Amino acid sequence: MTTIARALCTATRRLRAAGIEDARAEARLLLRHVTGLPSEALVADRDRTLDAEALARFEAVVARRTAREPMAYISGEREFWSLALTVGPGVLVPRPETETLVEAALEAFPDRTRPLRILDLGTGSGCLLLALLREYPNAVGVGVDRSTAALGHAAENARRHGLEGRALLLRGDWGRALAGPFELIVANPPYVASGELAELAPEVARHEPRAALDGGPDGLDAYRAILPDLPRLLAPGGVACLEIGAGQAAALSVLAEAADFRVAVRPDLAGIPRCLVLRHRTP
């Protein structure tokens, strides 16, 4: 028979051998996930015996994590802007730095009662669109993605938070088939240069959808596809917030200015330029 203490010890060794940095903490998270036990119980009841079914489920999720599958895929959930979102294979795991776009939008439109029309290009899990709809209760939005798997997660998340009546989810290629205007456009396009994908963490490189990561030879292909449609999609006085990668602000500012936008750059909490804020040039 295997106790909680022994199961955690064995899992910690396996996770550490797989290169998991905080192996002990992750082992506890995984055991909590499969048993539903609170953290205190893992300590207070460390000599408690795990039943065969619980042990088998625990060993299965530990095996998934040692293969460097993202913890969010194993748990099936990730928090973004205080929203618990369903995620899984086929959809990009929401990142804290993407919340920079929500912050930029709230700064651009401080009146939360405004009936905005919002467009989310490459909506993925729906994290940006749903966070913004939660912040603007009179807004409606459209989320576009090429991935049916991602759209399935976005639809589930919209239902989960009671936002399905204000969120229209469409399969499409960026903004090409859409008619505007939208007061607020957000996008977190793929921006990793193709040659740098192998350098990403194994959780990302091996498991997250390549289409949500690969930005082409210089990482900017998606922006070249998006920017030509923005002038017609963005309403007068509107704002577009685009997530960008480290070191891309200068090149993307040039592209955006060539599309006749005024450009501001907003950093994330780490001080890395993370969001391009675009507005139409005044006549």
TORNUKOL-645928 format. One record per residue: x, y, z of N, C-alpha, C in turn; residue number from 0. Coordinates in Angstrom, 3 decimals. Layout:
<rs>
R,X,Y,Z,X,Y,Z,X,Y,Z,NUM
...
</rs>
This chain:
<rs>
R,0.847,-1.198,0.000,0.000,0.000,0.000,0.883,1.249,0.000,0
R,0.417,2.284,-0.673,1.207,3.506,-0.806,0.544,4.649,-0.055,1
R,1.326,5.293,0.794,0.813,6.436,1.545,0.943,7.706,0.720,2
R,0.270,8.756,1.190,0.394,10.068,0.553,1.852,10.501,0.535,3
R,2.543,10.333,1.659,3.939,10.761,1.745,4.807,10.034,0.730,4
R,4.642,8.717,0.627,5.463,7.955,-0.315,5.115,8.314,-1.758,5
R,3.835,8.473,-2.057,3.431,8.832,-3.421,4.025,10.174,-3.819,6
R,4.000,11.132,-2.895,4.562,12.452,-3.186,6.070,12.382,-3.367,7
R,6.729,11.597,-2.547,8.179,11.463,-2.651,8.578,10.863,-3.995,8
R,7.891,9.809,-4.391,8.185,9.166,-5.675,7.910,10.110,-6.841,9
R,6.781,10.809,-6.787,6.428,11.739,-7.862,7.421,12.883,-7.943,10
R,7.855,13.379,-6.792,8.822,14.479,-6.778,10.117,14.062,-7.456,11
R,10.590,12.858,-7.166,11.817,12.369,-7.806,11.641,12.276,-9.316,12
R,10.513,11.760,-9.757,10.270,11.613,-11.195,10.189,12.970,-11.886,13
R,9.501,13.902,-11.268,9.359,15.230,-11.866,10.699,15.952,-11.905,14
R,11.473,15.814,-10.833,12.785,16.466,-10.802,13.691,15.892,-11.882,15
R,13.647,14.583,-12.059,14.464,13.941,-13.092,14.060,14.386,-14.491,16
R,12.795,14.801,-14.652,12.303,15.269,-15.956,12.609,16.743,-16.190,17
R,13.253,17.388,-15.207,13.629,18.787,-15.377,12.611,19.783,-14.880,18
R,11.622,19.319,-14.111,10.630,20.228,-13.538,11.274,20.977,-12.384,19
R,11.260,22.291,-12.456,12.009,23.105,-11.498,11.478,22.970,-10.074,20
R,10.192,23.172,-9.881,9.613,23.092,-8.538,8.852,21.777,-8.414,21
R,9.602,20.692,-8.439,9.000,19.363,-8.528,8.117,19.042,-7.327,22
R,8.542,19.411,-6.138,7.771,19.077,-4.941,6.408,19.768,-4.962,23
R,6.402,21.059,-5.292,5.139,21.801,-5.328,4.214,21.252,-6.405,24
R,4.781,20.900,-7.557,3.942,20.382,-8.639,3.385,19.001,-8.298,25
R,4.169,18.192,-7.601,3.654,16.889,-7.179,2.436,17.069,-6.280,26
R,2.504,18.030,-5.382,1.366,18.287,-4.499,0.156,18.782,-5.285,27
R,0.398,19.669,-6.252,-0.710,20.161,-7.073,-1.389,19.021,-7.826,28
R,-0.582,18.124,-8.354,-1.142,17.004,-9.108,-1.948,16.074,-8.206,29
R,-1.449,15.839,-6.993,-2.192,14.967,-6.083,-3.489,15.625,-5.630,30
R,-3.437,16.923,-5.401,-4.670,17.644,-5.069,-5.661,17.551,-6.219,31
R,-5.163,17.636,-7.440,-6.037,17.595,-8.616,-6.783,16.266,-8.706,32
R,-6.097,15.166,-8.462,-6.747,13.862,-8.656,-7.554,13.414,-7.441,33
R,-7.204,13.913,-6.251,-7.913,13.461,-5.046,-8.922,14.463,-4.519,34
R,-8.732,15.751,-4.880,-9.602,16.783,-4.330,-9.264,17.156,-2.902,35
R,-8.162,16.631,-2.378,-7.766,16.935,-1.003,-7.164,18.331,-0.915,36
R,-7.428,19.070,0.150,-6.795,20.375,0.330,-5.323,20.225,0.705,37
R,-4.571,21.308,0.562,-3.132,21.273,0.838,-2.832,20.790,2.249,38
R,-3.647,21.249,3.213,-3.391,20.896,4.607,-3.477,19.389,4.820,39
R,-4.387,18.749,4.107,-4.576,17.306,4.283,-3.368,16.515,3.802,40
R,-2.670,17.043,2.793,-1.495,16.337,2.292,-0.391,16.297,3.336,41
R,-0.422,17.258,4.254,0.559,17.292,5.342,0.024,16.549,6.561,42
R,-1.178,16.902,6.974,-1.744,16.318,8.197,-2.006,14.822,8.055,43
R,-2.376,14.397,6.837,-2.715,12.985,6.620,-1.662,12.281,5.768,44
R,-0.406,12.669,5.946,0.664,12.156,5.082,0.805,10.634,5.152,45
R,0.375,10.026,6.261,0.482,8.568,6.402,-0.780,7.833,5.945,46
R,-1.717,8.600,5.426,-2.948,7.993,4.913,-2.644,7.199,3.648,47
R,-3.278,6.059,3.508,-3.058,5.206,2.339,-3.955,5.646,1.188,48
R,-3.349,5.761,0.013,-4.126,6.069,-1.187,-4.744,4.783,-1.725,49
R,-6.001,4.849,-2.111,-6.600,3.653,-2.703,-6.029,3.435,-4.101,50
R,-6.207,2.253,-4.618,-5.583,1.872,-5.889,-6.007,2.778,-7.038,51
R,-7.269,3.161,-7.051,-7.758,4.015,-8.140,-7.113,5.393,-8.091,52
R,-7.045,5.988,-6.899,-6.436,7.310,-6.759,-4.958,7.260,-7.113,53
R,-4.274,6.202,-6.682,-2.854,6.073,-6.991,-2.635,5.938,-8.490,54
R,-3.472,5.165,-9.158,-3.336,4.995,-10.610,-3.561,6.313,-11.335,55
R,-4.553,7.064,-10.904,-4.813,8.362,-11.541,-3.667,9.327,-11.281,56
R,-3.120,9.288,-10.077,-1.988,10.152,-9.748,-0.774,9.793,-10.597,57
R,-0.474,8.521,-10.711,0.674,8.105,-11.521,0.487,8.486,-12.986,58
R,-0.753,8.464,-13.452,-1.030,8.828,-14.849,-0.755,10.307,-15.101,59
R,-1.185,11.170,-14.185,-0.951,12.602,-14.407,0.510,12.957,-14.185,60
R,1.183,12.248,-13.288,2.622,12.473,-13.118,3.359,12.105,-14.402,61
R,2.953,11.016,-15.035,3.571,10.622,-16.306,3.358,11.693,-17.372,62
R,2.176,12.262,-17.407,1.913,13.338,-18.371,2.816,14.540,-18.094,63
R,2.984,14.858,-16.823,3.809,16.030,-16.491,5.286,15.755,-16.738,64
R,5.744,14.517,-16.499,7.145,14.217,-16.793,7.418,14.279,-18.291,65
R,6.376,14.105,-19.107,6.499,14.304,-20.553,6.433,15.781,-20.911,66
R,6.386,16.623,-19.887,6.381,18.080,-19.985,5.102,18.635,-20.598,67
R,4.009,17.882,-20.441,2.710,18.430,-20.816,2.386,19.584,-19.878,68
R,1.863,20.693,-20.393,1.566,21.838,-19.521,0.616,21.476,-18.390,69
R,0.893,22.017,-17.217,0.027,21.773,-16.069,-1.411,22.182,-16.374,70
R,-1.580,23.258,-17.151,-2.932,23.722,-17.473,-3.703,22.687,-18.286,71
R,-3.017,21.950,-19.161,-3.692,20.902,-19.921,-4.100,19.748,-19.007,72
R,-3.256,19.440,-18.036,-3.544,18.328,-17.127,-4.722,18.668,-16.217,73
R,-4.703,19.879,-15.681,-5.805,20.295,-14.798,-7.044,20.682,-15.586,74
R,-6.836,21.061,-16.875,-7.954,21.473,-17.715,-8.400,22.890,-17.480,75
R,-7.581,23.672,-16.770,-8.030,25.014,-16.404,-6.848,25.963,-16.251,76
R,-7.097,27.235,-16.587,-6.104,28.287,-16.363,-6.850,29.573,-16.032,77
R,-6.342,30.321,-15.081,-6.975,31.587,-14.720,-6.402,32.717,-15.566,78
R,-7.284,33.613,-16.008,-6.875,34.800,-16.763,-7.797,35.939,-16.369,79
R,-7.217,37.024,-15.898,-8.003,38.196,-15.484,-9.123,37.780,-14.515,80
R,-8.780,36.912,-13.591,-9.694,36.396,-12.555,-10.824,35.535,-13.118,81
R,-10.713,35.126,-14.365,-11.677,34.197,-14.953,-11.051,32.805,-15.019,82
R,-11.741,31.813,-14.506,-11.290,30.434,-14.647,-11.695,29.943,-16.032,83
R,-10.705,29.593,-16.851,-10.961,29.220,-18.236,-10.598,27.764,-18.481,84
R,-11.432,27.093,-19.254,-11.152,25.727,-19.670,-10.138,25.749,-20.806,85
R,-9.078,24.962,-20.670,-8.069,24.857,-21.723,-7.695,23.389,-21.893,86
R,-7.059,23.095,-23.016,-6.621,21.734,-23.277,-5.840,21.697,-24.572,87
R,-5.381,20.520,-24.980,-4.625,20.410,-26.227,-5.360,21.068,-27.391,88
R,-4.586,21.796,-28.196,-5.167,22.479,-29.343,-5.438,23.942,-29.123,89
R,-5.233,24.420,-27.889,-5.448,25.837,-27.615,-4.265,26.374,-26.819,90
R,-3.851,27.596,-27.132,-2.748,28.232,-26.418,-3.150,28.489,-24.971,91
R,-2.251,28.191,-24.052,-2.508,28.457,-22.636,-2.397,29.963,-22.395,92
R,-3.419,30.612,-21.834,-3.345,32.055,-21.571,-2.169,32.395,-20.661,93
R,-1.475,33.495,-20.996,-0.309,33.940,-20.239,-0.628,35.208,-19.458,94
R,0.017,35.392,-18.300,-0.200,36.625,-17.529,0.135,37.887,-18.312,95
R,1.177,37.833,-19.158,1.571,39.042,-19.882,0.504,39.501,-20.870,96
R,-0.363,38.595,-21.298,-1.434,38.979,-22.217,-2.451,39.885,-21.537,97
R,-2.497,39.868,-20.218,-3.383,40.777,-19.490,-3.011,42.241,-19.738,98
R,-1.795,42.486,-20.243,-1.382,43.848,-20.604,-2.343,44.454,-21.621,99
R,-2.888,43.632,-22.520,-3.830,44.141,-23.519,-5.135,44.573,-22.872,100
R,-5.581,43.835,-21.870,-6.797,44.224,-21.150,-6.567,45.552,-20.441,101
R,-5.412,45.696,-19.810,-5.086,46.947,-19.123,-5.068,48.118,-20.101,102
R,-4.491,47.902,-21.282,-4.437,48.967,-22.286,-5.836,49.351,-22.751,103
R,-6.695,48.366,-22.933,-8.067,48.645,-23.359,-8.826,49.427,-22.296,104
R,-8.677,49.040,-21.043,-9.374,49.737,-19.959,-8.892,51.174,-19.832,105
R,-7.630,51.400,-20.112,-7.105,52.763,-20.078,-7.651,53.578,-21.248,106
R,-7.788,52.944,-22.407,-8.285,53.654,-23.590,-9.763,53.983,-23.474,107
R,-10.524,53.095,-22.821,-11.972,53.287,-22.676,-12.352,53.181,-21.199,108
R,-12.119,54.240,-20.428,-12.360,54.165,-18.976,-13.833,54.057,-18.593,109
R,-14.744,54.450,-19.493,-16.176,54.356,-19.203,-16.634,52.918,-19.405,110
R,-16.819,52.178,-18.311,-17.155,50.757,-18.404,-18.581,50.528,-18.904,111
R,-19.402,51.566,-18.943,-20.784,51.395,-19.409,-20.901,51.565,-20.922,112
R,-19.822,51.913,-21.568,-19.865,52.183,-23.007,-20.220,50.911,-23.796,113
R,-21.135,51.016,-24.761,-21.538,49.838,-25.550,-20.559,49.557,-26.688,114
R,-19.392,49.089,-26.351,-18.348,48.853,-27.337,-18.663,47.652,-28.226,115
R,-18.155,47.721,-29.443,-18.097,46.553,-30.317,-16.639,46.108,-30.339,116
R,-16.404,44.876,-29.921,-15.048,44.371,-29.719,-14.764,43.244,-30.703,117
R,-13.567,43.253,-31.267,-13.116,42.184,-32.156,-11.837,41.583,-31.592,118
R,-11.823,40.269,-31.455,-10.648,39.546,-30.969,-10.158,38.631,-32.085,119
R,-9.022,38.975,-32.662,-8.458,38.218,-33.777,-7.521,37.140,-33.240,120
R,-7.814,35.878,-33.565,-7.060,34.772,-32.997,-7.467,34.551,-31.558,121
R,-8.752,34.353,-31.333,-9.303,34.380,-29.971,-8.820,33.241,-29.086,122
R,-8.443,32.091,-29.669,-7.949,30.986,-28.849,-8.980,30.535,-27.828,123
R,-8.594,30.558,-26.557,-9.495,30.164,-25.469,-10.593,31.175,-25.221,124
R,-10.502,32.337,-25.892,-11.453,33.414,-25.649,-11.054,34.311,-24.498,125
R,-9.840,34.144,-23.984,-9.454,34.843,-22.758,-9.584,36.354,-22.876,126
R,-9.081,36.939,-23.965,-9.148,38.393,-24.107,-10.582,38.869,-24.298,127
R,-11.289,38.253,-25.219,-12.658,38.682,-25.507,-13.536,38.578,-24.267,128
R,-13.445,37.476,-23.555,-14.318,37.266,-22.398,-13.945,38.178,-21.237,129
R,-12.658,38.424,-21.048,-12.244,39.358,-20.004,-12.788,40.753,-20.287,130
R,-12.746,41.154,-21.555,-13.235,42.488,-21.918,-14.756,42.571,-21.826,131
R,-15.447,41.529,-22.230,-16.909,41.535,-22.103,-17.327,41.579,-20.637,132
R,-16.554,40.935,-19.776,-16.850,41.001,-18.343,-16.654,42.430,-17.822,133
R,-15.630,43.112,-18.313,-15.349,44.474,-17.851,-16.330,45.492,-18.425,134
R,-16.832,45.229,-19.636,-17.760,46.152,-20.299,-19.111,45.443,-20.469,135
R,-19.994,45.552,-19.502,-21.240,44.767,-19.520,-22.200,45.125,-20.647,136
R,-22.000,46.270,-21.299,-22.871,46.653,-22.415,-22.219,46.392,-23.771,137
R,-21.058,45.775,-23.765,-20.333,45.503,-25.007,-20.785,44.185,-25.620,138
R,-20.555,44.080,-26.925,-20.705,42.814,-27.639,-19.400,42.558,-28.374,139
R,-19.131,41.299,-28.695,-17.848,41.015,-29.317,-17.883,39.861,-30.287,140
R,-16.862,39.856,-31.151,-16.657,38.792,-32.123,-15.262,38.225,-31.895,141
R,-15.172,36.913,-31.789,-13.889,36.236,-31.686,-13.669,35.371,-32.911,142
R,-12.516,35.521,-33.543,-12.210,34.801,-34.781,-10.992,33.910,-34.560,143
R,-11.058,32.692,-35.065,-9.901,31.800,-35.006,-10.002,30.794,-36.137,144
R,-8.851,30.337,-36.612,-8.838,29.308,-37.650,-9.005,27.907,-37.071,145
R,-8.761,27.772,-35.778,-8.762,26.462,-35.136,-10.135,26.113,-34.572,146
R,-10.697,25.002,-35.025,-11.982,24.569,-34.472,-11.826,24.121,-33.017,147
R,-10.661,23.557,-32.679,-10.422,23.155,-31.285,-10.431,24.371,-30.374,148
R,-9.749,25.427,-30.803,-9.714,26.646,-29.997,-11.111,27.242,-29.856,149
R,-11.857,27.279,-30.943,-13.208,27.841,-30.886,-14.107,27.033,-29.958,150
R,-13.880,25.728,-29.899,-14.650,24.906,-28.968,-14.386,25.292,-27.527,151
R,-13.123,25.533,-27.204,-12.788,25.980,-25.849,-13.373,27.360,-25.579,152
R,-13.277,28.255,-26.566,-13.815,29.608,-26.379,-15.320,29.569,-26.134,153
R,-16.024,28.726,-26.886,-17.477,28.617,-26.704,-17.815,28.081,-25.317,154
R,-17.068,27.077,-24.873,-17.304,26.522,-23.533,-17.047,27.578,-22.460,155
R,-15.989,28.361,-22.643,-15.676,29.395,-21.658,-16.716,30.506,-21.650,156
R,-17.233,30.848,-22.821,-18.294,31.859,-22.874,-19.527,31.378,-22.114,157
R,-19.894,30.126,-22.319,-21.044,29.563,-21.590,-20.765,29.507,-20.093,158
R,-19.572,29.132,-19.756,-19.198,28.987,-18.338,-19.386,30.283,-17.569,159
R,-19.139,31.406,-18.247,-19.222,32.700,-17.574,-20.456,33.505,-17.979,160
R,-21.417,32.843,-18.623,-22.666,33.495,-18.966,-22.529,34.603,-19.988,161
R,-21.542,34.490,-20.875,-21.272,35.546,-21.853,-21.593,35.121,-23.282,162
R,-22.172,33.930,-23.449,-22.414,33.427,-24.802,-23.375,34.301,-25.592,163
R,-24.247,35.036,-24.918,-25.194,35.902,-25.611,-24.570,37.161,-26.176,164
R,-23.364,37.479,-25.738,-22.690,38.695,-26.222,-21.417,38.391,-27.006,165
R,-21.106,37.122,-27.184,-19.878,36.735,-27.883,-20.218,35.872,-29.091,166
R,-19.901,36.366,-30.276,-20.074,35.610,-31.513,-18.713,35.042,-31.902,167
R,-18.626,33.731,-32.047,-17.366,33.073,-32.368,-17.414,32.550,-33.793,168
R,-16.397,32.909,-34.581,-16.378,32.587,-36.004,-15.066,31.931,-36.392,169
R,-15.147,30.981,-37.302,-13.928,30.406,-37.874,-13.539,31.254,-39.076,170
R,-12.310,31.736,-39.074,-11.885,32.593,-40.163,-10.405,32.893,-40.111,171
R,-9.954,33.623,-41.116,-8.544,33.964,-41.277,-8.349,35.433,-40.930,172
R,-8.025,35.688,-39.675,-7.868,37.051,-39.175,-9.107,37.880,-39.516,173
R,-8.941,39.088,-40.052,-10.097,39.949,-40.265,-10.559,40.046,-41.697,174
R,-10.069,39.162,-42.552,-10.281,39.330,-43.993,-11.741,39.280,-44.411,175
R,-12.543,38.429,-43.800,-13.937,38.281,-44.231,-14.904,39.065,-43.356,176
R,-14.391,39.919,-42.490,-15.244,40.634,-41.546,-15.578,42.029,-42.033,177
R,-16.716,42.515,-41.578,-17.097,43.905,-41.813,-17.085,44.622,-40.472,178
R,-16.540,45.824,-40.461,-16.507,46.602,-39.226,-17.717,47.506,-39.151,179
R,-17.615,48.558,-38.374,-16.412,48.879,-37.604,-16.511,48.354,-36.173,180
R,-15.345,48.276,-35.521,-15.241,47.910,-34.117,-14.490,49.019,-33.384,181
R,-14.990,49.374,-32.216,-14.292,50.403,-31.433,-13.014,49.869,-30.795,182
R,-12.996,48.573,-30.508,-11.834,47.967,-29.851,-11.484,46.663,-30.552,183
R,-10.240,46.568,-30.984,-9.732,45.347,-31.604,-8.530,44.870,-30.797,184
R,-8.526,43.593,-30.459,-7.395,43.014,-29.740,-6.913,41.785,-30.497,185
R,-5.635,41.491,-30.338,-5.080,40.300,-30.986,-3.804,39.879,-30.273,186
R,-3.674,38.580,-30.096,-2.425,37.992,-29.614,-1.982,36.992,-30.672,187
R,-1.383,37.488,-31.762,-1.028,36.602,-32.873,0.250,35.823,-32.574,188
R,0.533,34.792,-33.361,1.812,34.089,-33.202,2.965,35.025,-33.554,189
R,3.965,35.096,-32.672,5.067,36.031,-32.945,6.452,35.449,-32.667,190
R,6.546,34.148,-32.497,7.858,33.523,-32.317,8.439,33.218,-33.696,191
R,9.668,33.638,-33.940,10.321,33.328,-35.210,10.458,31.815,-35.356,192
R,10.251,31.328,-36.560,10.250,29.875,-36.787,11.517,29.206,-36.267,193
R,12.650,29.859,-36.461,13.921,29.283,-36.036,14.124,29.263,-34.542,194
R,13.252,29.931,-33.800,13.394,29.989,-32.342,12.418,29.067,-31.615,195
R,11.548,28.388,-32.351,10.544,27.537,-31.708,11.177,26.430,-30.873,196
R,12.270,25.855,-31.379,12.908,24.751,-30.665,13.525,25.197,-29.347,197
R,13.738,26.502,-29.185,14.345,27.020,-27.957,13.316,27.276,-26.861,198
R,12.041,27.168,-27.185,11.003,27.393,-26.185,10.997,26.269,-25.153,199
R,10.385,26.529,-24.014,10.245,25.500,-22.984,9.553,24.279,-23.579,200
R,9.927,23.075,-23.131,9.308,21.863,-23.690,7.788,21.868,-23.607,201
R,7.238,22.447,-22.532,5.783,22.518,-22.397,5.155,23.235,-23.581,202
R,5.858,24.248,-24.073,5.348,25.045,-25.185,5.692,24.381,-26.515,203
R,6.972,24.098,-26.715,7.435,23.587,-28.002,6.824,22.238,-28.360,204
R,6.640,21.361,-27.369,6.151,20.010,-27.661,4.634,19.893,-27.663,205
R,3.961,20.773,-26.939,2.544,20.518,-26.666,1.577,21.599,-27.153,206
R,1.978,22.854,-27.129,1.021,23.891,-27.526,0.965,23.987,-29.046,207
R,-0.162,24.432,-29.596,-0.335,24.406,-31.054,0.668,25.303,-31.774,208
R,1.373,24.719,-32.718,2.397,25.461,-33.455,1.798,26.671,-34.173,209
R,0.574,26.516,-34.672,-0.058,27.614,-35.407,-0.271,28.843,-34.537,210
R,-0.344,28.652,-33.218,-0.530,29.780,-32.307,0.793,30.396,-31.877,211
R,1.902,29.802,-32.317,3.232,30.247,-31.895,4.086,30.758,-33.045,212
R,4.025,30.059,-34.181,4.965,30.284,-35.278,4.604,31.538,-36.070,213
R,5.451,32.547,-35.940,5.223,33.810,-36.633,5.990,33.956,-37.925,214
R,6.547,32.855,-38.442,7.298,32.931,-39.684,8.761,33.256,-39.447,215
R,9.519,33.467,-40.518,10.971,33.635,-40.400,11.415,34.719,-39.417,216
R,10.696,35.845,-39.386,11.084,36.922,-38.463,10.065,37.140,-37.349,217
R,9.060,36.282,-37.287,8.045,36.397,-36.243,6.945,37.395,-36.538,218
R,6.981,38.032,-37.702,6.057,39.136,-37.979,5.002,38.820,-39.036,219
R,4.955,37.583,-39.518,4.030,37.256,-40.609,2.576,37.574,-40.266,220
R,2.141,37.240,-39.062,0.736,37.460,-38.696,0.389,38.945,-38.696,221
R,1.318,39.778,-38.263,1.051,41.221,-38.244,0.917,41.761,-39.666,222
R,1.713,41.222,-40.580,1.599,41.642,-41.981,0.246,41.238,-42.561,223
R,-0.326,40.162,-42.038,-1.655,39.739,-42.490,-2.756,40.566,-41.841,224
R,-2.555,40.978,-40.600,-3.592,41.685,-39.843,-3.653,43.165,-40.188,225
R,-2.511,43.812,-40.276,-2.484,45.278,-40.381,-3.223,45.838,-41.594,226
R,-3.171,45.221,-42.782,-3.886,45.810,-43.920,-5.396,45.921,-43.720,227
R,-5.988,45.051,-42.896,-7.436,45.089,-42.672,-7.846,46.025,-41.540,228
R,-6.907,46.405,-40.698,-7.274,47.209,-39.529,-7.855,48.579,-39.874,229
R,-7.342,49.296,-40.889,-7.916,50.618,-41.158,-9.419,50.590,-41.432,230
R,-9.913,49.572,-42.124,-11.357,49.517,-42.397,-12.142,48.909,-41.239,231
R,-11.498,48.068,-40.434,-12.203,47.421,-39.326,-12.308,48.306,-38.091,232
R,-11.348,49.201,-37.911,-11.305,50.013,-36.696,-12.136,51.276,-36.882,233
R,-13.086,51.480,-35.986,-13.960,52.654,-36.053,-13.170,53.929,-35.794,234
R,-13.635,55.077,-36.309,-13.013,56.353,-35.949,-12.997,56.508,-34.429,235
R,-11.852,56.890,-33.908,-11.710,57.000,-32.461,-11.461,55.678,-31.769,236
R,-11.380,54.610,-32.551,-11.175,53.283,-31.976,-9.723,53.013,-31.642,237
R,-9.501,51.892,-30.972,-8.165,51.497,-30.525,-7.953,50.020,-30.837,238
R,-6.764,49.704,-31.343,-6.359,48.313,-31.533,-5.181,48.021,-30.617,239
R,-5.253,46.906,-29.906,-4.193,46.500,-28.985,-3.652,45.152,-29.453,240
R,-2.388,45.136,-29.857,-1.776,43.923,-30.381,-0.639,43.484,-29.473,241
R,-0.668,42.233,-29.044,0.462,41.718,-28.264,1.656,41.510,-29.184,242
R,2.851,41.795,-28.651,4.082,41.644,-29.425,5.125,40.926,-28.578,243
R,6.136,40.386,-29.254,7.213,39.708,-28.561,8.341,40.656,-28.211,244
R,9.225,40.188,-27.347,10.377,40.995,-26.938,11.228,41.333,-28.159,245
R,11.606,42.596,-28.271,12.467,43.033,-29.359,11.756,43.333,-30.663,246
R,10.425,43.284,-30.679,9.684,43.493,-31.925,9.050,44.873,-32.039,247
R,9.114,45.672,-30.995,8.377,46.938,-30.975,8.790,47.868,-32.109,248
R,10.085,47.999,-32.352,10.547,48.952,-33.364,10.075,48.548,-34.758,249
R,10.291,47.292,-35.125,9.909,46.838,-36.463,8.403,46.911,-36.664,250
R,7.639,46.547,-35.650,6.185,46.574,-35.792,5.643,47.990,-35.775,251
R,6.300,48.888,-35.081,5.881,50.292,-35.114,6.015,50.845,-36.526,252
R,7.081,50.471,-37.210,7.274,50.913,-38.596,6.151,50.374,-39.481,253
R,5.819,49.094,-39.318,4.743,48.505,-40.122,3.401,49.174,-39.837,254
R,3.132,49.451,-38.568,1.853,50.065,-38.197,1.767,51.500,-38.688,255
R,2.857,52.228,-38.611,2.861,53.606,-39.107,2.677,53.636,-40.621,256
R,3.226,52.639,-41.299,3.040,52.553,-42.751,1.584,52.283,-43.110,257
R,0.834,51.676,-42.168,-0.602,51.443,-42.369,-1.428,52.631,-41.897,258
R,-0.743,53.741,-41.597,-1.373,55.015,-41.233,-1.974,55.011,-39.829,259
R,-1.279,54.371,-38.899,-1.701,54.398,-37.501,-0.718,55.198,-36.651,260
R,-1.261,55.810,-35.615,-0.424,56.343,-34.538,-0.135,55.194,-33.584,261
R,1.088,55.129,-33.102,1.530,53.962,-32.341,2.021,54.368,-30.959,262
R,1.574,53.631,-29.952,2.144,53.716,-28.607,2.499,52.296,-28.185,263
R,3.488,52.190,-27.325,3.942,50.879,-26.863,3.752,50.799,-25.354,264
R,3.141,49.714,-24.906,2.888,49.524,-23.473,3.686,48.316,-22.979,265
R,4.441,48.470,-21.882,5.203,47.337,-21.355,4.342,46.444,-20.467,266
R,4.802,45.207,-20.281,4.143,44.331,-19.314,4.744,44.570,-17.932,267
R,4.362,43.767,-16.954,4.822,43.988,-15.585,6.317,43.755,-15.428,268
R,6.923,43.024,-16.369,8.368,42.805,-16.337,9.132,43.921,-17.034,269
R,8.405,44.917,-17.558,9.049,46.025,-18.247,9.357,45.747,-19.704,270
R,8.913,44.609,-20.222,9.153,44.254,-21.622,8.059,44.862,-22.488,271
R,8.416,45.585,-23.566,7.385,46.101,-24.475,6.494,44.952,-24.958,272
R,5.189,45.024,-24.636,4.320,43.872,-24.837,3.090,44.159,-25.682,273
R,2.706,45.428,-25.785,1.448,45.749,-26.454,1.615,46.979,-27.332,274
R,1.261,46.838,-28.608,1.156,48.004,-29.491,-0.260,48.537,-29.376,275
R,-0.375,49.823,-29.112,-1.680,50.478,-29.042,-1.791,51.375,-30.268,276
R,-2.737,51.059,-31.154,-2.855,51.737,-32.446,-4.131,52.558,-32.513,277
R,-3.995,53.749,-33.062,-5.139,54.627,-33.322,-5.002,55.206,-34.719,278
R,-6.152,55.486,-35.346,-6.115,56.162,-36.640,-5.413,57.509,-36.499,279
R,-4.650,57.856,-37.506,-4.110,59.217,-37.539,-5.270,60.191,-37.737,280
R,-5.238,61.311,-37.056,-6.295,62.308,-37.243,-6.128,62.947,-38.611,281
R,-7.230,63.251,-39.287,-7.141,63.848,-40.633,-6.389,65.163,-40.604,282
</rs>
